[in-house]
């Protein structure tokens, strides 16, 4: 299945906080991508890299590609279609799914490689 992806502007960070912490005030309420997930083990936040204060445990310098959607809930193989060519190219990813679509984050220094690998697999990638 051919997918259409778009590179979002900006840089993103993946943050890890203790699971019992409230969502901090520094987390933006808007932006091109903000994701908050809580589990028994952690509070994970994906947001604009510049919003994250110094001292917060974070992996920084991600770029995000969004799959043009909306995608139906019964769609099969969307993430596999993205992750397989990236894995073959040795590019790690962080995936996020929302109600309508999927996002894949890759390190900024691997973004060009990622877009080339996805295009070689037949996917469209726009900036």
Secondary structure, DSSP 8 states (H G I E B T S, - for coil): ---EEEE-SS-EEEEEE-TTS---TTS-SSSS--EEEE-SS-EEEEEEGGGS-TTS-EEEEEEEEEE-S---TT--SHHHHHHHHHHHTT---EEEE-SS-EEEEEEGGGHHHHHHHHHHTT-EEE-
